[in-house]
Structure formats: C-alpha cells, structure tokens
Amino acid sequence: MRSSSIAAWLVTAGQLAACTSDPQAVPLKPPNTQLIVGEYERHPPAGQTAVRFRGDGSVRLAKTRALLDTEPPLATGTWKVDGARLTVTYETGTCSDTAASKTGVYTVVISKIGIHFTKVEDSCERRATMDGQTWWRIK
C-alpha cells in the first residue's frame, strides 16, 4: 500500500516536471534615453502638471496635459539622462530666474507606464515638489 502511494506520487511529480518549460529570456528593457521620450502627468492630489520629454533633448512643462501645446508654457528647457540620473535645465519660465535654480538632478525609474522621481539636488522648490512622485505616461 505504501509503495503504491509512493509510486503515484512519483508519477505525478514526473508529469509536473514534464509540463514545465525551459526558462524564457526576458526581453531587455530599452535604455532610459529612449524610455523617457514621451508625455507624462501627475494626478491629484499631487497636482495636474504635465511634461513632455522630446527625443531631441528638449523639455516642456505645462499646467495640464491640455495646455502642453499652448503658450506660454510653465517652463521649457533641456533634459539629459545618464543611466538612472536625470538632469533637467529650465531655460525659460519656472525655475529659470537664477543660474542656481535652472538645473535639477533626479534619480529616475522609468517604465512604459510612468516615471518616478527622487531628488538628488534641486534648489528650485517648485520643481522639487516632484521628489518622491510618480508621473503617469500620457503617450
């Protein structure tokens, strides 16, 4: 009796082993320099600000996604990603008053659904409000 239950267990274990497939390679994540390109917005209660990162290295900030193409924007400037480190420099608008406030540096986690910001250094308090926030991809 005992040997028949062991035999049944071995048959079941063998069948389960036969059903498993070889591990599949996980596709590599595109580099952050490609992933960041697009439009993002933050959701209430954090705010409704929207940002567009273009492939040419330009950035545009607006009060809402509906205002991304209207004038004047909240800010315009440039961005650069090196690994997980994002440097944003605003040339006009918000945070462009002084040389010290123009640039903010953040560690970012970027995915197909959004971007999460962690402040490294930023003397502009208004831009630094994105520290710890996730902005959701619009497109």
Summary of the structure (lengths in Angstrom):
residues: 139
radius of gyration: 23.8
end to end distance: 63.8
largest distance: 85.4
contacts: 357
relative contact order: 0.15
helix: 23%
strand: 37%
